[in-house]
Amino acid sequence: MKKMITMALLFAALVLAACTNNNGEEEDPSNSNNNPETQDAMTSTNSDMVEKLKELEYQIFDSDVFYEETEFEGEVKIHNGIVEAEYYDTFNEPDTRGTEAFIDLFPILQKIEINPELSDEEAIEAVLKAFDIPDNFIKAELEVTFKDGTEKEFTINKNQM
């Protein structure tokens, strides 16, 4: 019986040692950047996001709305072939980055109708309405790059106290 317990403990120690890196920290092989399955999943997800962005009238969307005590940020862009997204909204509580932010933002971005001919007020109002955020902001900025490469910045500054 003692031999079986000793063998079981030895086996458990070997398994534990095999699952740790040089610093003694446990490593999950499925989270490794060298894992081909993980890399394929990331590429596939990025490819899916790039394809979805083609459905919109714009390729880059970057909105910042500043309030007295808080702010809102919604951003989706492609940088070196990689889709980057960030969504921070204290009113509706998302605070996400990467794929999760893209998943949260994309349905909202589909609803926003923005074109280069809109006034600053019209464009900012479209963003406020789509994201359901208050209009009592101090400053609102929206930078958009449309499919045809046209870049447009919409800005509203309200009087500060």
ChimeraX attribute file (.defattr): number of C-alpha atoms within 10 A of each C-alpha:
attribute: neighborCount
match mode: 1-to-1
recipient: residues
	/A:1	6
	/A:2	7
	/A:3	8
	/A:4	9
	/A:5	10
	/A:6	11
	/A:7	12
	/A:8	12
	/A:9	12
	/A:10	12
	/A:11	12
	/A:12	12
	/A:13	11
	/A:14	11
	/A:15	11
	/A:16	12
	/A:17	14
	/A:18	11
	/A:19	13
	/A:20	13
	/A:21	11
	/A:22	7
	/A:23	6
	/A:24	10
	/A:25	10
	/A:26	13
	/A:27	12
	/A:28	10
	/A:29	11
	/A:30	11
	/A:31	11
	/A:32	12
	/A:33	11
	/A:34	10
	/A:35	11
	/A:36	11
	/A:37	13
	/A:38	15
	/A:39	14
	/A:40	11
	/A:41	11
	/A:42	14
	/A:43	13
	/A:44	12
	/A:45	14
	/A:46	19
	/A:47	15
	/A:48	12
	/A:49	19
	/A:50	17
	/A:51	11
	/A:52	13
	/A:53	22
	/A:54	11
	/A:55	11
	/A:56	17
	/A:57	18
	/A:58	22
	/A:59	20
	/A:60	23
	/A:61	17
	/A:62	18
	/A:63	22
	/A:64	19
	/A:65	25
	/A:66	16
	/A:67	15
	/A:68	11
	/A:69	7
	/A:70	11
	/A:71	17
	/A:72	22
	/A:73	17
	/A:74	25
	/A:75	22
	/A:76	25
	/A:77	21
	/A:78	16
	/A:79	9
	/A:80	7
	/A:81	10
	/A:82	13
	/A:83	21
	/A:84	19
	/A:85	24
	/A:86	22
	/A:87	23
	/A:88	18
	/A:89	19
	/A:90	13
	/A:91	13
	/A:92	11
	/A:93	9
	/A:94	16
	/A:95	16
	/A:96	18
	/A:97	18
	/A:98	14
	/A:99	17
	/A:100	14
	/A:101	20
	/A:102	24
	/A:103	14
	/A:104	18
	/A:105	20
	/A:106	16
	/A:107	11
	/A:108	12
	/A:109	22
	/A:110	14
	/A:111	14
	/A:112	18
	/A:113	15
	/A:114	18
	/A:115	16
	/A:116	15
	/A:117	9
	/A:118	13
	/A:119	13
	/A:120	17
	/A:121	12
	/A:122	15
	/A:123	21
	/A:124	23
	/A:125	17
	/A:126	15
	/A:127	23
	/A:128	19
	/A:129	13
	/A:130	16
	/A:131	19
	/A:132	12
	/A:133	17
	/A:134	12
	/A:135	14
	/A:136	11
	/A:137	21
	/A:138	17
	/A:139	18
	/A:140	24
	/A:141	18
	/A:142	21
	/A:143	16
	/A:144	24
	/A:145	19
	/A:146	18
	/A:147	15
	/A:148	9
	/A:149	11
	/A:150	11
	/A:151	14
	/A:152	16
	/A:153	14
	/A:154	18
	/A:155	18
	/A:156	15
	/A:157	11
	/A:158	10
	/A:159	8
	/A:160	8
	/A:161	5
